[in-house]
Amino acid sequence: MSRGLLGTCGARSGSQPFHTQSWEIRENAAVRMASRLLLVAKFRSNPRVARGIEQLQLIVQRDEGRRGISPLTQPGQLLAVATELLDAATATGSTNGVIILTGFPCMRDRTPPTETDGPPGAAAVARSLHALGMRVRLPIEEHSAAVLDQCIEATMGGMVDAHDDAPLVLSFPAAADWDAADDARLTTLRASSSVVLCIERAGQSADGVCRTMRGFPMGRTLVAHQLNSLLELPADGSPPLRSMAIGDGGNELGLGGLHPLICEHVPNGAVIGCVVPAHAVLVASVSNWGAYALCHALALLAWDRRQQIRSGANGTSSASSASSASSASSASSINDTGCTRLSAAAYLDVVAPDSAAVRHAILAANAAGAVDGITAQAGGAVDGMPLEKQCAVVEELRAVCLEHMVD
């Protein structure tokens, strides 16, 4: 596989998308166009939305994998990740670019070595951010790029066309084969982005080595530590990217802020625990589940912001009222496209992947060679739990989200 981007991951020519999508490409584009107008102020969720997002978080923190994650969880983690992500990506002067980092090559003796937790969740969030008008890039090691690429294609379905700036997978070598040209590409990627979001990404422990839950090293032939440097201060003194992370075991990139708790509560935590922090973190029973919860939290926040502008009840200060009024006027002009006539359920269909899309993404990961990180088997399982469980969690998240989306 050559280095560089793999493609735009649009719908397959001459075939139906992986999942039925009731909205045509032009309506998806209308949602994105409106989103660029709506996401213009810092997100301040109302109490109803905050309660809904907390319920989403509780669903994915039930520790059904029995890893003992409870001490690592705190109320408000999901809300913090979602608002931090939206605020950073839509701030004045922002590049509107989001980097999503995933890839946990714990299947060290397999090709590809990555597991099914991570790429499907990364693809889900990429779809949501794309629907909200953001440009998404997903760098990953060459050995696992095809897995992520197939997850993106399965999750996006028919949402993109040839003229769309679709999420792109960027293939990089592992550390052992990294060279100056890769440094240059990474510098360009950083400069065009405002945010980095890590989802089940292998993170360095105290000795600088990325380790599996059992403590086995994932070395220079498996991990590009240079990609992980996106969470660090740039060498040229430019501002760091805002960073968020989702993990489920304590050894994932970005969970360094929880390191004392990881050492205390996670088996072998002092050896495997990641020491690299992110600005906001979400700990979930399964990292993919945390990603799916984030998709629904983003949809809920964006829908609420849309409704605030439509009603003229922004709750902003008089100094920003002119900007809000201008945004509301622009949003009103979108009425002619039919975008603002979408129901809550229809809006959610566009912004957050449903259980069918999640099913297709996990099976696409299997088809590309990824297996369950616990059982080393294909068949749709993630972290030892069957495909049906993955889909049931998404349906539960969707129900909570719809309950708190007021037309």
Secondary structure, 3 states (H helix, E strand, C coil): CCCEECCCCCCCCCCCCCCCCCCCHHHHHHHHHHHHHHCCCCCCCCHHHHHHHHHHHHHHCCCCCCCCCHHHCCCCHHHHHHHHHHHHHHCCCCCCEEEEEEECCCCCCCCCCCECCCHHHHHHHHHHHHHCCCEEEEEEEHHHHHHHHHHHHHHHCCCCCCCCCCCEEEEECCHHHCCHHHHHHHHHHHHCCCEEEEEEEECECCCCCEECCCCCEECCCCCCHHHHHHHCCCCCCCCCCEEEEEECCCCECEEHHHHHHHHHHCCCHHHHCCCCECCEEEECCCHHHHHHHHHHHHHHHHHHHHHHHHHCCCCCCHHHHHHHHHHHHHHHHHHHHCHHHCCHHHHHHHHCCCHHHHHHHHHHHHHCCCECCCCCCCCCCECCECHHHHHHHHHHHHHHHHHCCCC
